C-alpha cells in the first residue's frame, strides 16, 4: 500500500511539473519610471491568471528596451505612439492619435513588432500652473494664454521650469517656442530633473512647469493643466507591443490583452501613479488591488 501511495505521489508530482512546464514564458520589459513599472506589474499578474509564466525586466532605458525587443530578448513592452513615431522611426509629421497609431503599427510591423489594441490614455507633455498661480490668473487656460502672460510687462519674475531632456531636444523647447512665439530665454527658464519640476510647482517657486499628463502628482499637488491649443505635443497613446514571432506562437495573447488595455485612461493612470509616487505604495500591491477591483473574465 505504501508502495502504491509513493507511486501515485510521483505520478501527481510529475504531472504538476509537466503542467507548469507547459505554461508559456512571456518576457515583459519596463522602462525606468513608475508608470512603466506599474503597467508591467499589472500585465504580469493578469497574464499569470491566463496561464502564462511572466518574467519582468524593469529599469530599462528606452533604446535598450527597444533593442532588446527587436533582437528577441523581450516579448512584450508597453510602448507609446509618440516614442515610436519620433524616436524610433524618425517621423516629425504632425499626426492625431488615430493617425499616429496607424503609422507606428505599419512601420513597426516591418521590424517584426505588432501593436495590439491600445489603451485609452496618452502620457504626453503639458504645461501646468501651480495652484496659487492658477487662482491668481484664472484667465490662463492654454499655452497661448501663458505666452501672452509671459510677454506682459510686470515686476513679477515669471519662471518656467523644464526638465533638461525636453529643454535640449530639437522637438522639445525650441519647437514649442517657435510655434507659440513664446518669450522663453535662459533668463526666465530653469532646467532641472523632471521630479524637481513638480517640487518647484508644488512650492510655487515657478510660474509654470513642464509635466506629463498621467503623472500622479498632478492631482496630489493640485496643478492646472494648460490646453495645447496649437497641438504641438505629439500623441503618446500607450499600447502593448509584442513580437510577431511570439504572437504567431500564442495568438490568444491579443484577445487576452485587449480588455486589460481598455481599463486604462488618463485619470486611472494618474491615480495608479499617485499611489506609488505620492503614497509610496508598492507597485505589486497597487497592481494586485487594481486587478481585484477590475476583474476580467
For each residue, the residues with C-beta under 8 A, 3 or more apart:
1: 4 5
2: 5 6
3: 6 7
4: 1 7 8
5: 1 2 8 9
6: 2 3 9 10
7: 3 4 10 11
8: 4 5 11 12
9: 5 6 12 13
10: 6 7 13 14
11: 7 8 14 15
12: 8 9 15 16
13: 9 10 16 17
14: 10 11 17 18
15: 11 12 18 19
16: 12 13 19 20
17: 13 14 20 21
18: 14 15 21 22
19: 15 16 22 23
20: 16 17 23 53
21: 17 18
22: 18 19
23: 19 20 51 52 53
24: 51 52 53 249 250
25: 52 53 54 55
26: 47 52 53 54 55 75 76 246 250 253
27: 54 55 57 73 74 75 76
28: 40 43 44 54 55 56 57 74 75 76 77
29: 40 56 57 58 60 65 68 69 74 76 77
30: 36 37 39 40 41 56 57 58 59 60 65 77 78
31: 36 59 60 61 62 65
32: 36 58 59 60 61
33: 36 37
34: 37 38 216 273 276 277 283
35: 38 39 123 214 269 272 273
36: 30 31 32 33 39 40 58 78
37: 30 33 34 40 41 58 276 283
38: 34 35 41 42 272 273 276 283 286 287
39: 30 35 36 42 43 78 238 264
40: 28 29 30 36 37 43 44 56 58 78
41: 30 37 38 44 45 56 283 284 286 287
42: 38 39 45 46 260 287 290 291
43: 28 39 40 46 47 54 76 78 240 257 260
44: 28 40 41 47 48 54 56 287
45: 41 42 48 49 284 287 288 291
46: 42 43 49 50 260 291 296
47: 26 43 44 50 52 54 256 257
48: 44 45 52 53 54
49: 45 46
50: 46 47 256
51: 23 24
52: 23 24 25 26 47 48
53: 20 23 24 25 26 48
54: 25 26 27 28 43 44 47 48
55: 25 26 27 28
56: 28 29 30 40 41 44
57: 27 28 29 30 60 68 74
58: 29 30 32 36 37 40
59: 30 31 32
60: 29 30 31 32 57 64 65 68
61: 31 32 64 65
62: 31 65 66 83 87
63: 66 67 87
64: 60 61 67 68
65: 29 30 31 60 61 62 68 69 74 77
66: 62 63 69 70 77 88
67: 63 64 70 71
68: 29 57 60 64 65 71 73 74
69: 29 65 66 72 73 74 75 77 113 241 243
70: 66 67 111 112 113
71: 67 68
72: 69 243 245
73: 27 68 69
74: 27 28 29 57 65 68 69 77 243
75: 26 27 28 69 242 243 246
76: 26 27 28 29 43 240 241 242 243 246
77: 28 29 30 65 66 69 74 240 241
78: 30 36 39 40 43 238 239 240 241
79: 83 84 115 238 239 240 241
80: 83 84 122 123 236 237 238
81: 84 85 97 100 101 104 118 122 234 235 236 237 238 239
82: 85 86 100 124 234 235 236
83: 62 79 80 86 87 88 236
84: 79 80 81 87 88 89 104 107 108 241
85: 81 82 88 89 91 95 100 103 104 234
86: 82 83 89 90 91 92 171 234
87: 62 63 83 84 90
88: 66 83 84 85 108
89: 84 85 86 103 104 107 108
90: 86 87
91: 85 86 95 103 107
92: 86 171
93:
94: 231 234
95: 85 91 99 100 103 234 235
96: 99 100 235
97: 81 100 101 122 235 237
98: 101 102
99: 95 96 102 103
100: 81 82 85 95 96 97 103 104 234 235 237
101: 81 97 98 104 105 115 118 235 237 239
102: 98 99 105 106
103: 85 89 91 95 99 100 106 107
104: 81 84 85 89 100 101 107 108 115
105: 101 102 108 109 114 115
106: 102 103 109 110
107: 84 89 91 103 104 110 111
108: 84 88 89 104 105 111 113 114 115 241
109: 105 106 112 113 114 244
110: 106 107
111: 70 107 108
112: 70 109 243 244 245
113: 69 70 108 109 241 242 243 244
114: 105 108 109 241 242 243 244 247 254
115: 79 101 104 105 108 118 239 241
116: 239 240 241 242 253 254 257 258 261
117: 239 254 257 258 261 262
118: 81 101 115 237 238 239 261
119: 237 238 239 261 262 263 264 265
120: 261 262 264 265 266
121: 214 237 238 264 265 266 268 269
122: 80 81 97 213 214 235 236 237 238 266
123: 35 80 212 213 214 236 238 269
124: 82 212 213 233 234 235 236
125: 166 210 211 212 213 233
126: 210 211 212 213 225 226 228 233
127: 143 146 160 208 209 210 211 225 226 228
128: 201 208 209 210 211 218 223 224 225 226
129: 133 134 137 140 146 201 207 208 223 224 226
130: 133 134 201 202 203 204 206 207 209 221 223
131: 134 135 204 221 222 223 224
132: 135 136 204
133: 129 130 136 137 140 204 207 208 224
134: 129 130 131 137 138 140 223 224
135: 131 132 138
136: 132 133
137: 129 133 134 140 149
138: 134 135
139: 145 149
140: 129 133 134 137 145 146 149 226
141: 145 226 227
142: 145 146 226 227 228 229
143: 127 146 147 176 180 182 226 227 228 229 230 232
144: 147 148 180 229 230
145: 139 140 141 142 148 149 226
146: 127 129 140 142 143 149 150 182 208 226
147: 143 144 150 151 180 181 182 183
148: 144 145 151 152
149: 137 139 140 145 146 152 158 207
150: 146 147 158 160 182 183 184 188 207
151: 147 148 183
152: 148 149
153:
154: 158
155:
156: 207
157: 188
158: 149 150 154 188 207 208
159: 188 189 190 205 206 207
160: 127 150 184 188 189 190 206 207 208 209 210
161: 189 190 192 196 197 200 201 205 206 208 209 210
162: 166 167 173 189 190 191 192 197 209 210
163: 166 167 191 192 193 194 197 210
164: 167 168 191 192 193
165: 168 169 172 194
166: 125 162 163 169 172 173 210
167: 162 163 164 172 173 189 191
168: 164 165 172 173 191
169: 165 166 172 173 174
170: 174 175
171: 86 92 175 234
172: 165 166 167 168 169 175 176
173: 162 166 167 168 169 176 177 184 189
174: 169 170 177 178
175: 170 171 172 178 179 232
176: 143 172 173 179 180 182 232
177: 173 174 180 181 182 184
178: 174 175 181
179: 175 176 230 232
180: 143 144 147 176 177 230 232
181: 147 177 178
182: 143 146 147 150 176 177
183: 147 150 151 188
184: 150 160 173 177 188 189
185: 188 189
186: 189
187:
188: 150 157 158 159 160 183 184 185
189: 159 160 161 162 167 173 184 185 186
190: 159 160 161 162 200 206
191: 162 163 164 167 168
192: 161 162 163 164 196 197 200
193: 163 164 196 197
194: 163 165 197 198 212
195: 198 199
196: 161 192 193 199 200
197: 161 162 163 192 193 194 200 201 209 210 211
198: 194 195 201 202 209 211 215 217 221 223
199: 195 196 202 203 205
200: 161 190 192 196 197 203 205 206 209
201: 128 129 130 161 197 198 204 205 206 209 211 221 223
202: 130 198 199 217 221 223
203: 130 199 200
204: 130 131 132 133 201
205: 159 161 199 200 201
206: 130 159 160 161 190 200 201 209
207: 129 130 133 149 150 156 158 159 160
208: 127 128 129 133 146 158 160 161 226
209: 127 128 130 160 161 162 197 198 200 201 206
210: 125 126 127 128 160 161 162 163 166 197
211: 125 126 127 128 197 198 201 215 217 218 223 225
212: 123 124 125 126 194 215
213: 122 123 124 125 126 218 225 266
214: 35 121 122 123 266 269 270 273
215: 198 211 212 218 270 273 277
216: 34 219 220 270 271 272 273 274 275 276 277 278
217: 198 202 211 220 221 223 273 274 277 278
218: 128 211 213 215 221 223 225 270
219: 216 222 270 271 274
220: 216 217 274 278
221: 130 131 198 201 202 217 218
222: 131 219
223: 128 129 130 131 134 198 201 202 211 217 218
224: 128 129 131 133 134
225: 126 127 128 211 213 218
226: 126 127 128 129 140 141 142 143 145 146 208
227: 141 142 143
228: 126 127 142 143 231 232 233
229: 142 143 144
230: 143 144 179 180
231: 94 228
232: 143 175 176 179 180 228
233: 124 125 126 228
234: 81 82 85 86 94 95 100 124 171
235: 81 82 95 96 97 100 101 122 124
236: 80 81 82 83 122 123 124
237: 80 81 97 100 101 118 119 121 122
238: 39 78 79 80 81 118 119 121 122 123 264
239: 78 79 81 101 115 116 117 118 119 261
240: 43 76 77 78 79 116 257 261
241: 69 76 77 78 79 84 108 113 114 115 116
242: 75 76 113 114 116 246 247 253 254
243: 69 72 74 75 76 112 113 114 246 247
244: 109 112 113 114 247 248
245: 72 112 248 249
246: 26 75 76 242 243 249 250 253
247: 114 242 243 244 250 251 253 254
248: 244 245 251
249: 24 245 246
250: 24 26 246 247 253
251: 247 248 254
252: 255 256
253: 26 116 242 246 247 250 256 257
254: 114 116 117 242 247 251 257 258
255: 252 258
256: 47 50 252 253 260
257: 43 47 116 117 240 253 254 260 261
258: 116 117 254 255 261 262
259: 262 263 296
260: 42 43 46 256 257 263 264 296
261: 116 117 118 119 120 239 240 257 258 264
262: 117 119 120 258 259
263: 119 259 260 268 294 296
264: 39 119 120 121 238 260 261 268 269
265: 119 120 121 268 269
266: 120 121 122 213 214 269 270
267: 270 271
268: 121 263 264 265 271 272
269: 35 121 123 214 264 265 266 272 273
270: 214 215 216 218 219 266 267 273 274
271: 216 219 267 268 274 275
272: 35 38 216 268 269 275 276 286 290
273: 34 35 38 214 215 216 217 269 270 276 277
274: 216 217 219 220 270 271 277 278 279
275: 216 271 272 278 279 281 286
276: 34 37 38 216 272 273 279 280 281 282 283 286
277: 34 215 216 217 273 274 280
278: 216 217 220 274 275
279: 274 275 276
280: 276 277
281: 275 276 285 286
282: 276 285 286
283: 34 37 38 41 276 286 287
284: 41 45 287 288
285: 281 282 288 289
286: 38 41 272 275 276 281 282 283 289 290
287: 38 41 42 44 45 283 284 290 291
288: 45 284 285 291 292
289: 285 286 292 293
290: 42 272 286 287 293 294
291: 42 45 46 287 288 294 295 296
292: 288 289 295
293: 289 290
294: 263 290 291
295: 291 292
296: 46 259 260 263 291
297:
